[in-house]
Amino acid sequence: MAAKIVLISLLAMASSLAMASDPSPLQDFCVADKASKVLVNGFVCKDPMQVTAEDFFAMGLDKAGNTENKVGSMVTAVNVNKLAGLNTLGISMVRIDYAPRGLNPPHTHPRATEILTVIEGQLLVGFVTSNTDNGNRLFTKMLKKGDVFVFPEGLIHFQFNPGHTKTVAIGALSSQNPGTITIANAVFGSKPPISDDVLAKAFQVDKKTVDWLQAHFTPCKRMATNTVYISTLSPNDQERFRGSILYIYPSPPSICITAPSNFIHPQALQMAAKILLIALLALASSHALASDPSPLQDFCVADMDSKVRVNGFVCKDPTVVKAEDFFSTGLDKAGDTGKKLGSNVTAVNVNKIVGLNTLGISMVRIDYAPKGLNAPHPPPCHRDPHRHRRTALRRLRHIQQRQRQCLFTKMLKKGDVFVFPEGLIHFQFNPGHTNTVAIGALSSQNPGTITIANAVFGSKPPISDEVLAKAFQVDKKTIDWLQAQF
Ligand SMILES: *[C@@H]1O[C@H](CO)[C@@H](O)[C@H](O)[C@H]1NC(C)=O
């Protein structure tokens, strides 16, 4: 019991240090100054006068990550380390590639909710709730192209490609630097290792099993992919692994071996199941240490039938919540760009995925016909006080952004990523002769949109033409003509 408590508090400390949502920005943007020696929460801001459109830009998300590794998956992250303009904006993006049978193993993001859509292939996904939620329930779902799934902040989740073809997914996370704790690595691969006495007691297995598991995450990994580390070097082991010893560590006496193909520990599977339990205990306690009060439970799935009005939506009874509540489909289908502007935004927000309630993130697909425009608009700033992060990340051919009197503009091609800081007016235009498709994420469950032209000239009732004539320094006839367009 004592050993279990030690392990749990170790894990709890590791995750609770980071278990808080990102702070809201206090200015238009705060591009990370990586050269600064000053350590702050996040990064020090660059001189705004030195900031250019390049600071909000990254590329290469069209390139597949290398999945030739033990688990058969690769995450390509576009976070604040790659895109300095994300600093203080509380959002980031990932591309995940999965080989056939590829796994993104059970892990958590201590600072972020994740929303993910399948671009190609198929994906089995799931997350497990904490101990307090009626005993660690698993919510799981098989996804196909265009499907969307949500993994609530801090909960352990996984993705597995059960098919015979590769899978590609695009995800967004509600932090500039979400962090990842891969459960197996954190428990068995810590440096220095957690004592095998502790782990053997915690998982109720013998030390050899622990050693075998630790071997998968310790020094040999650096030497070759099929090597394992044996931390107790007995004469018996030397005999057993003769011919496959690659390296002998003098202190403590231990060896690195080429793993024999039949070297499967009988208790390994039983152990793996217990890893999840311990990590869940750790998460449950770290939640209680978090300083940011939002969210206040594993999830709060919106009850759209409730008549009670609250900030966001009332929560559904958690016992009737299903995997479907975190799921949506159809993001592979193009929106109809037939109307005037030649663009169409398909939004996956809390109105479409009720599980997004309180989680501070949503996703969009935007289609642009040739010469299509997504008109200048800022996301409004008053719908969701738990999360003041409404930044869009988008991949498309042409983007412009206006910031005070400075315009930050950039031509984008496939795989490029661009950031629109919270609340600032921005637009996107497809100058080409072919269709454009972009996937974006916004740091709110319900970002809202104010299209400037509509808000100014199309309000009901209209803003007085005298006011607008003065504001725009034109005559009233021009205003009347403009208002007539809306
Ligand atoms: C966007 O596309 C959808 C699906 O084709 C369509 O129902 C909707 O009316 C379109 N929206 C606009 C604003 O054109």
The ligand as a Gaussian input file, in Angstrom:
#p B3LYP/6-31G(d) Opt

LIG

0 1
 C      -22.660000      25.525000     -46.943000
 O      -22.798000      24.211000     -47.429000
 C      -23.890000      23.500000     -46.888000
 C      -23.801000      22.080000     -47.382000
 O      -23.650000      22.038000     -48.795000
 C      -25.194000      24.190000     -47.231000
 O      -26.310000      23.498000     -46.670000
 C      -25.163000      25.595000     -46.701000
 O      -26.314000      26.303000     -47.112000
 C      -23.924000      26.332000     -47.211000
 N      -23.829000      27.624000     -46.534000
 C      -23.723000      28.767000     -47.192000
 C      -23.632000      29.987000     -46.334000
 O      -23.717000      28.847000     -48.398000

